[in-house]
Amino acid sequence: MAATVRAMLEAANAVVPRISPDELRAMQRRGSVTVVDVREDDEVRESGKIPGAVAIPRGLLEFRADPAMPSHDPRLNPENDVVLYCGGGSRAALAGKALVDLGYSRVYNVGGFRDWCEAGGEIERE
């Protein structure tokens, strides 16, 4: 039987803890985190992003996250904390599961950019 998106999201949410914007801010203050925005480039241009976040569209994440790939982004390290977000939280959950599958052990989902904004989070515009 084929998987459903609902089943994929349930599996992702089971292995990628959801954190609050306040928890992310605490991690940022400690300097122990890489924040990744997995929205598409046009979404990031339109709304901005969490300050310091690395913008990597969901469709490219595995290629940027795998240290064995020539396209690896050195800002992504399986030994570091990684917090993902997207527009509403679902793409971030699926992206987090992909990172776990690649051997990242400290992966978190802060949800959607709108959650960040509603919690008073700062916005960086490029």
N, C-alpha and C positions, 0 to 999 in steps of 0.2 A: 504494500500500500504506500502511496506517495505521502510525503510529509505535507503538512499544511503550514501556512505562515503562523497561525496561532500556536501550533506545536513547536515550531522553531523559536518563537519568542519565549514560550514557557521554558524551553531548554536553556536559552540564553539567560533569561532572568534567574534561573536556578544557579548559574555559575558566576554571574557578574553582579555583584552587590550594587544596589542603588544607594547613592549618597545624596545628601542635601547640599545646596549651595554653600551653607555655612561650613559644612565639613570640607568642601573643596577649598574654601578660603583658608581654613586652618592648615590644610596640606600645602597650599601655596606659601603661606607665611613660613612654614618649615623648609620650603624650597626643595621638597622631596617628590615632586610630581611633574609629569609631562601631561599637559592638557591637549586633547586632540578633538578638533571640530571635524566631524565626518560629513557635514553638509556639502552640497555642490558649490562650486566657486561662485556662481551667481547669487546664491542665497547668502553667502558670507559677505560679498560685496554690497548687497542690498541692506543688510542689517548690522554689519559689524560682527565682532566675535569677542569671546572672553579674552581679556588682556593676556598676551603671551601664548595663547593657544596656537598650536600647529594646525594649519588647515590642510587636511588630506581627505579628498572625497572618498566616500564609502567604497566605491568601486576600485580604488587604488590601494586601499589600506594594507592588504596582505603583501603586496609587492613592496611597499615602503617599510613594512614592519619586519619582514624576514631578513635577518642579517646575512643570509646566504645569497640574497638576490643583488644584482648589480644596481638596482634602483633603491636599495635600502636607504632609509633616512636615518642618519646616526642619532638624531634626537629621540628615536624610539629604541629603547633598550629593554630586553626581557627582564632585566634585574631591577628595574625602576618601577615605581607606581605610575600607572597610566589611567587617566580619567577621560572618558569619552562623552561627547554630547552631540546632539543633532537638532532637528527642529522640534521633535516631540518626545524623543527617548527610544523609539523602536529601532531606528537604524543604529543608534549607539549601542543598544543591547546586542544586536546581531554582530556588530563590529567587535564588541568586547568578547563575545564567544569565539570569534575568529582568532583574536589575539590569544585567548586561553589555549585554543587548539594549536597555536604556534609556539606555545611554551611560556607565554607571559603569565606570571602567577599573581600579580597584584594589579588587577584591572577592575575599574569601577565605572559606573554609569551615573552621571549627574543629571541625566534626563534631557530635557529640551532647552534650547536657547531661551525660549519664552519663560521657562521656570527660573532661569538665571536672572533674567530681566525683572520678573515679578518679585524676586527676592532682593531687589535693589543692587544687583551686580553691576559692576562697571562694564563699559563697552569700549572696545578698541576698534577704530576704523582705519583702514589702510588707504 
